[in-house]
Amino acid sequence: MPRSSKNSSAQGGPVTLATVAARAGVSAQTVSNAINSPDILRPETLERVRRAIDETGYRPSRAAQTLRTRSSKLIGYGIQPTPPGAAGAVMDRFLHALSQAVDEAGYRILLFASPPDGPSLKGYEELLAQHEVDGFVLSGTDRSDPRQAWLTKRGVPFVGFGRMWSGRQVGDWVDVDGASGTDAAVEHLVALGHRKIAFLGWERGSSGAGDDRAEGWLRAMKRHGLPTRGRRGQSVNDIDAARAAVKPLLDAGATAVIAASDMLALGCYQSLRERRVLPGRDVAVVGFDDSPTAEILYPALTSVAQPLEEVGQECVRLLLARIAAPDAPPERILLQPSLAIRDSSTISTSIADE
């Protein structure tokens, strides 16, 4: 009879550690040791357990590989649902870059679903209990994220795409300097003659990345001695909400708006068109993320571009280094974004505030 591929015994029940132990004539703890710490077993015992795993079909490919190499060659990555639009496209680009870098290193990505309401340990506990991954790549890192400390406590290698944003920094991470990106956007607009530059971001404290992007705008405005009072608006990452949130900024005479995401920038476009004014010609608009939408808008949207391919490569490099040297000092990399300048930030001298 062919071996079951669904981890079930010939009698129809599930194949467990106890099943393998009975087959090999050892204890369940010995089977666990064979999977997780094979070096502590005598060679003949290890071989007997390994043969029993093959005969019973107990996770045959993954368990057998672990017994031989102590490496599953799998990297876990939890995917959070994202609404349709720019944000989802950005994470798709990151996942593609990550998958390519992992593949080039001889590993594979093991995807699992993460809950939509922020970082949690769901999925991580199950995968570790099954000993199916060599490490994790984390994304969506934010304040009160429990994953880094939990994984560190258990000695599990990981790397974060994103900083922790609060408390003591734990583990390795790669991030993009969002403040540098919005700072560069202000410099670009000031060079064009703008002085009334508004910022449309997410709610204060709701996102570490969002607050970082706001800080870059504020820093550059202060450096140029430009007023910021009444120039900052906030919205959830939604086009209709952004359309409403930017209205007071435009009413106050803003000649340019820097948005914390391309999604928010789309809301600015809608609000401007309701006023029968054109982005770029009448009011400059700059987004963040340089999503595929940015190039096909009319006029094309100037946007801060994240180096996602480099982020993916660096994440894999740091994770493999952590797997190879668990006790090495943590490494943290802050990458510089770039400004993709398009038609939405050309200046009309009639609106410049001299």
N, C-alpha and C positions, 0 to 999 in steps of 0.2 A: 504494500500500500504506500502511495506517495506520502512524503512528510507534509504535514499541514503547514501552510504558510501563515496561519493565524494564531500560532502559539497555543494550540490545543493538543491534547493527548489522544492516543488511539481510542481511549474509552470515552472521548467526547468532552472531558473536562479540561480546564485550563492547565497549561504546563507552568508549574511554579518552581521556585527554588527547591521546595521539598520534593517535587517530582524528580528533578535532576539529582538531588542528594540520594534519594532511594535507588535510583538507577546506578549511581556511582559507588554506593555503599559508604557514603560519608555524611557528615552533618550538613544542615542548611548553611551554617556559618562558614564551613569550609568552601562551599560553592560560592558564597558571597566573597570570601577571601580570594578565590580563584579569579573572580571577575574584577575586583577592585584592587587587590594587593597580591598579585600572583607570585611576587618574589619571596613571600614568606612561606610558601608551600614547597614541599619536596617535589622534585621533577616528576616522579611517578604518580603522585597524587594529583598534580596539576594535569597530567596527561589523561588520567582516568576521568576527571571532571570534564575536561574538554571533550572527550569522546562521548560522555553522557549528554552534554549539551547538543552535540551534533546529532545524536541518536534520537533525542526527544524533540528536537526542533525548538528548543528554548531560545528565542531571539537568535537564530543560528548565525546570520551574517554579522550582526553587530557584536554579539558576545564572543564569537570566535575571533573576530579581528581584535577585540579588546584584549583577549587572552594572549594573542601573539605580539601585539605592538603596544598595548596600553594606550592606544589612540584610536578614537573613532573617526578621525578626519572630518568631523562635523562641527560646524559653528552655528550656535543657536541665535536666531533673530526674531524677536516678537514684533508682529505687525499690528499697529493700531489703525482702526478705521479712520479714514479722512473723508471729508465731504468732497463732492466733485469740484474741480477747479484747480487753481494754481497750486495750493498747498499739496494736493495729492500728486501733482506732476513733479514737484520738487523731490518728494520722498521717493517717487518711482525712479528718478534719475540717480538718487543716492543708492537705492537698492541695486540698481543695475551696475553701478560702479563697484559697489561692495562685492557683488556676486562675481564679477569679472576678476577682481583682485584675489578673492578667495580661491577661485578656480585655478588661477595661475600659480597659486601656492600649493596646489594639490589637495585642497579641501573642498567641501561642499557646504552650502547654506541649508540649515534646517529651519524652515519657517513655522511659526506657531502664532495663534491668535492672541493678542493682548486686549484687555477690556478697553472700551472707548472712553472711560472716565478718568484717564490719567495713569501714571506708572503704578504697577502693582507686582506682586510676586507670582501671580497666577501664570502657570506654564513653566516657570523656572523650577519650581519645586518638583513637578512631575518629571521633567526631563532629567534632572539630577538624580532623582530616585531610580530612574531607569538606566543611568550611567550612559547616556546616548550622545553627549556632546563634550567637546574638549574645552569649550569656552563660549562666551556670549559677546555679541555686539549690542550695546544699548543705544536707543535713540529716544527722542522725546523726553530727555532728562529735564528735570525741573525741581523747584523747591519741594521739600518733603518727600523726595524720591527715596523709597526704601531699598532699592535694588543694590546699589553699590555697597552699602555697609553689610547687607545680608550675604552677598556673594563673597566679599572680603573675609567675613567671619568664617566662612566655610572653605576658604582657600581655593575658590573657583576663579580661573582667569576670566577677565572681561576687559572691554574697552568701551568708553562712552563716546558717542557722537553728540557732544554737548557737555558743558560744565555742570556742576551740581548747583551753582548759584547761591547756595546758603550753607552755613555751617562749615565743618572741616572738610577739605577736599580729600576724596578717597579714590585711589586707583588711577589708571591711565585714562586720558581722554584726548580727543581731537575736536576742535571747535573752530568756527569762523568768527572773526572779530567784527561783530555787527556794528559796534560803535565806530569803528574805523570806516565802515561802509557809509553810514549816514553822515559822518564828518566829511567824507569826500563829496557826498552829494551837496552839502551846504557850500563847500568850496567851489564846486562847479557852478552853482546858482549865483553865488556872490560874484564870480568872475563874469557872469553874464549881465550883471547889473541889479540883481534882485536884492532887496533889503527886508521886505516883509515875507519871510519864509516860515510857513506853518509846518507843524508836524502832526500827522494823524496816526496814532498808534493804538495798541490794545490797552485795556484797562490797567492802570498802575498796579504793580504787584501780582498781576495774573500770570505773567510769563517772564522768566529771567531773560530770555532772548529779546523779548519785546522791550523790557526796561533798558537793556543794553543798547538797543538801537535808538531809543529815545535819548539816552545819555550822550551818544555821539552827536546828535543834532544840537542838544543843549550846549555841549562843550564848544562846538564850532561857532554857534551863535554868540556865545559870551566872548570868544576869542576876537570876534569881529566887532564887538560892542553893539550887537543888534538886539532889539527888545524881544523877549520871549513871552511876556505876560499876555494872556489871551490868544496865544498862537498855538497852543497845544490842544488837540482834540483826542477823544478816545472812542473806540468802538470794538465790538466783537468782530471776528474775522468773517464778515458777511458783507456782500455788495450793498444790499438795501440799507443795512445798518450804517455802513460807511457813507453812503449817499446822504443820509440824514445828519450824521455826525460832522461832516465837513462843511455843512451850510453856515454855521456860525463863524467859522474861520474865513470863509469867502465873504460873508457879510462884513467882517471886520477889515476887509481890504487886502487879504493875502494875495500876493502876486505869484506865489509858488507854494506847492504842497509836497512835502516828502512823506510818503506812506510807509508804514512798517512792513507791508507786504504788497504784492501785486494785486491781491484780492481787494485790499483797501483802496488801492489806486484805481481799480475799476469802478468802485463807488464814487470816487472823485470825478471820473469821466462822466458818469451818469448825471451827477449834480451839476457839472459845468454845462452839459448839453441842455439840461432843463432851463438854464439861464441863457441859452443861445450863444454861448461862448465856446471857443475851441481850445482844447488842451494844447499847450505848446505855443500857439499863436497869442492867446490872451492870458492864460494862466499856465505856468509850468507845472508839470507833475512828474515826480520820480517815485518809482516803486522799489520793492526789495524782493529778491529771489530770482529775477530774470527768468521767469517761467516761459514756456513756449507761447503762451498767450501774448506776452509783451511784444513780440515781433510782428504779430498779425493784427494788432489793434490799429485803428486809425484815429489820430496819428500814432505811429509806433512808440511804445512806452520806454523811456529811459528807466533803467532798473539796476540795482546793485546785484551783481552776479556772485554766487557762492561757488568756490572751486570744488564741486562735489566729487569729481573724479579723484582729485588729490585727497579729499577727505576719506573716501573709500580705501584708497591705497594705504594711507597712513594708519587708518583703523586696523587693517589687517596686519600691517607691519608691527604695530605695537602689541597686538594680541598674540601674535606668534612669538614675539620676544618675551612676553609675559609667560606663555606656556613653557618656553625653554628655560626661563630663569625666574621662577616664582618669587624669589626674595630680592630681586633687583629693585632699585629705587624707582618710584613712579615717574612716568614721562608724560608731559602735557604739552600739546602743540596747538598754537593759536595761528590759524592761517588767515592771510589777507584776502578780502574780497576785491572785486574790481567793479568799475562803473561802466555799464554798457550804455553809451550815450546815443539817444535816438531823437525823433522829432518832437517828443512831448516836452523837451526842455530847451527849445529855441526861444529866444527872447524877442518881444516886441518893445521897442523903445517907448511906446505910448503907455506901457503899464509899469515900467521900471520906476521904483521909488527912489529918486535921487537924494 
